Amino acid sequence: MVSAQHPILHDKLQQFALLSEEDIRLGSEFWSLRTIAKHEFFNFRNSVCRYVGFIVKGLFRVYYMDPKTEQEHNLFFISENMFLTALKSLLTQTACPYNIEALEDAELLVIQHDHLLRLYPQSHGWERFGRVLAEQYLMLTQGRSESLLTQSAEERYIDLITNYPDLVNRVSLGHISSYLGIKGPSLSRIRAQMAHKL
């Protein structure tokens, strides 16, 4: 019963989806511990995502690699106390078009898609967990799309360091420039300009 023994996950489930003690007890047997080494993968491109993970320790990047140019495009960074999955692939049980890679040695608590499907009809709390998870990922992807469409590169960088202040110290500048959709020299110029303003 991993979740009952893991206070961080226990508290997160209560906070995230208002799960009751009974809901958490109901799902306890389905959570298991998984460690992923730096540069290993939570999910591979063209494979079906079968898990939702709760990140206890570590940082992941979600990225797409253009098969023609082999250029990588970082979509998201997901870190501690967040749920990690490839939502569309999880929901449809079809192949995922991107990779989810650990940028640091990571520790997660994971639950299988099949086990979630068993929990949903047993508990309104677990049904709510599924809905809130989907809403979280919808807001994440829509926010990302809107930022690329409506913000300048400098505004995107300011948002990044405001919302994720420790990320710059944990992720290479190459990964950050890919996430922002700009070239490395442009990121260096933005950082120099901001340092000059301080």
C-alpha positions as CSV (number, residue, x, y, z in Angstrom):
1,M,0.0,0.0,0.0
2,V,2.4,2.6,-1.3
3,S,0.2,5.7,-1.2
4,A,-0.8,5.2,2.5
5,Q,2.9,5.0,3.4
6,H,3.8,8.0,1.2
7,P,2.6,11.2,2.9
8,I,3.5,13.4,-0.1
9,L,1.3,11.4,-2.5
10,H,-1.4,11.1,0.1
11,D,-1.5,14.9,0.6
12,K,-1.4,15.5,-3.1
13,L,-4.3,13.2,-3.9
14,Q,-6.4,15.0,-1.2
15,Q,-5.4,18.4,-2.5
16,F,-5.5,17.6,-6.2
17,A,-8.8,15.8,-6.5
18,L,-10.3,16.0,-2.9
19,L,-9.9,12.3,-2.5
20,S,-11.2,10.9,0.9
21,E,-9.3,8.6,3.1
22,E,-11.5,5.8,1.8
23,D,-10.7,6.7,-1.8
24,I,-7.0,6.7,-1.1
25,R,-7.2,3.4,0.7
26,L,-9.1,2.0,-2.3
27,G,-6.3,2.9,-4.6
28,S,-3.4,2.1,-2.3
29,E,-2.7,-1.4,-3.7
30,F,-2.3,-0.1,-7.2
31,W,0.5,2.4,-6.7
32,S,4.1,1.2,-7.1
33,L,7.5,2.8,-6.9
34,R,9.5,3.3,-10.1
35,T,13.0,4.8,-10.4
36,I,14.2,6.2,-13.7
37,A,17.8,7.1,-14.3
38,K,18.9,10.3,-15.9
39,H,18.4,10.2,-19.7
40,E,16.1,7.1,-19.4
41,F,12.5,7.4,-20.5
42,F,9.1,7.3,-18.9
43,N,7.5,6.9,-22.3
44,F,8.9,6.5,-25.8
45,R,7.8,8.0,-29.1
46,N,5.4,5.6,-30.9
47,S,4.7,3.6,-27.8
48,V,1.4,3.5,-25.9
49,C,1.4,5.3,-22.5
50,R,0.0,2.9,-19.8
51,Y,0.8,4.8,-16.6
52,V,0.2,8.0,-14.6
53,G,3.2,8.9,-12.5
54,F,3.5,11.1,-9.5
55,I,7.0,12.6,-9.4
56,V,8.6,12.3,-5.9
57,K,12.0,13.4,-7.1
58,G,13.4,14.5,-10.4
59,L,12.7,16.4,-13.6
60,F,11.3,15.3,-17.0
61,R,11.1,16.9,-20.4
62,V,8.4,16.1,-22.9
63,Y,9.8,16.5,-26.4
64,Y,9.0,15.8,-30.1
65,M,11.7,14.9,-32.5
66,D,11.1,15.9,-36.2
67,P,11.8,12.6,-38.1
68,K,12.9,14.6,-41.2
69,T,15.4,17.0,-39.5
70,E,16.0,15.0,-36.3
71,Q,15.6,18.3,-34.5
72,E,14.2,18.1,-31.0
73,H,11.4,20.5,-29.8
74,N,10.8,20.6,-26.0
75,L,7.1,20.9,-25.2
76,F,7.0,20.8,-21.4
77,F,9.1,20.3,-18.3
78,I,7.4,18.4,-15.4
79,S,9.0,18.3,-12.0
80,E,8.4,17.2,-8.3
81,N,4.8,17.0,-6.9
82,M,3.3,16.9,-10.4
83,F,1.5,14.1,-12.2
84,L,3.2,12.8,-15.4
85,T,1.6,11.1,-18.3
86,A,1.1,11.3,-22.1
87,L,-2.6,12.1,-21.7
88,K,-4.0,11.5,-25.2
89,S,-2.1,8.3,-25.5
90,L,-3.2,7.2,-22.0
91,L,-6.9,8.0,-22.7
92,T,-7.0,6.5,-26.2
93,Q,-4.4,3.7,-25.7
94,T,-2.8,4.7,-29.0
95,A,0.8,5.5,-29.8
96,C,2.3,8.7,-28.4
97,P,4.1,11.0,-30.9
98,Y,6.7,12.3,-28.4
99,N,9.2,11.1,-25.8
100,I,9.2,11.7,-22.0
101,E,12.8,11.7,-20.7
102,A,14.3,12.1,-17.2
103,L,16.7,15.0,-17.1
104,E,17.8,13.9,-13.6
105,D,17.7,10.6,-11.6
106,A,14.0,10.3,-10.8
107,E,11.7,8.5,-8.4
108,L,8.0,8.2,-9.1
109,L,4.9,6.5,-7.8
110,V,3.0,5.1,-10.7
111,I,-0.5,3.7,-11.3
112,Q,-1.6,1.7,-14.4
113,H,-4.3,2.9,-16.7
114,D,-6.1,-0.4,-16.3
115,H,-6.2,0.1,-12.5
116,L,-7.6,3.6,-12.9
117,L,-10.3,2.2,-15.1
118,R,-11.1,-0.2,-12.2
119,L,-11.2,2.6,-9.7
120,Y,-13.5,5.0,-11.6
121,P,-16.8,3.1,-11.2
122,Q,-16.0,2.4,-7.6
123,S,-15.4,6.0,-6.5
124,H,-16.6,9.5,-7.4
125,G,-13.3,10.7,-5.9
126,W,-11.3,8.7,-8.5
127,E,-13.6,9.8,-11.3
128,R,-12.8,13.3,-10.2
129,F,-9.1,12.5,-10.2
130,G,-9.4,11.5,-13.9
131,R,-11.3,14.6,-14.8
132,V,-9.0,17.0,-12.9
133,L,-5.9,15.3,-14.5
134,A,-7.4,15.9,-17.9
135,E,-8.3,19.5,-17.1
136,Q,-4.7,20.1,-15.8
137,Y,-3.2,18.8,-19.1
138,L,-5.7,20.7,-21.2
139,M,-4.7,24.0,-19.4
140,L,-1.0,23.1,-19.7
141,T,-1.2,22.5,-23.5
142,Q,-3.5,25.4,-24.2
143,G,-1.4,27.8,-22.1
144,R,1.7,26.6,-24.0
145,S,0.0,27.1,-27.4
146,E,-1.2,30.6,-26.5
147,S,2.2,31.7,-25.2
148,L,3.8,30.7,-28.5
149,L,1.2,32.6,-30.5
150,T,0.8,35.7,-28.4
151,Q,4.1,36.3,-26.5
152,S,7.5,37.5,-27.5
153,A,10.5,35.3,-26.8
154,E,11.4,37.6,-23.9
155,E,7.9,37.4,-22.4
156,R,8.0,33.6,-22.6
157,Y,11.4,33.6,-20.9
158,I,10.1,35.9,-18.1
159,D,7.1,33.6,-17.6
160,L,9.4,30.6,-17.4
161,I,11.7,32.1,-14.7
162,T,8.7,33.5,-12.8
163,N,6.7,30.3,-12.7
164,Y,9.6,27.9,-12.5
165,P,12.5,29.8,-10.9
166,D,14.7,26.8,-10.3
167,L,14.4,25.4,-13.8
168,V,17.3,27.5,-15.2
169,N,19.6,25.9,-12.8
170,R,18.4,22.4,-13.6
171,V,18.1,22.4,-17.4
172,S,20.6,23.2,-20.1
173,L,20.2,26.5,-22.0
174,G,19.9,24.4,-25.1
175,H,16.8,22.7,-23.7
176,I,15.4,26.1,-22.6
177,S,15.9,27.8,-26.0
178,S,14.2,24.8,-27.6
179,Y,11.3,25.2,-25.2
180,L,11.0,28.9,-25.9
181,G,11.1,28.3,-29.6
182,I,14.2,30.4,-30.2
183,K,17.9,29.9,-31.1
184,G,20.6,29.8,-28.5
185,P,22.1,33.2,-29.4
186,S,18.7,34.8,-29.0
187,L,18.3,33.3,-25.5
188,S,21.8,34.6,-24.6
189,R,20.9,38.1,-25.8
190,I,17.6,38.0,-23.8
191,R,19.5,36.9,-20.6
192,A,22.1,39.6,-21.1
193,Q,19.5,42.3,-21.6
194,M,17.6,41.2,-18.5
195,A,20.8,41.2,-16.4
196,H,21.6,44.7,-17.7
197,K,18.2,45.9,-16.5
198,L,18.7,44.6,-13.0
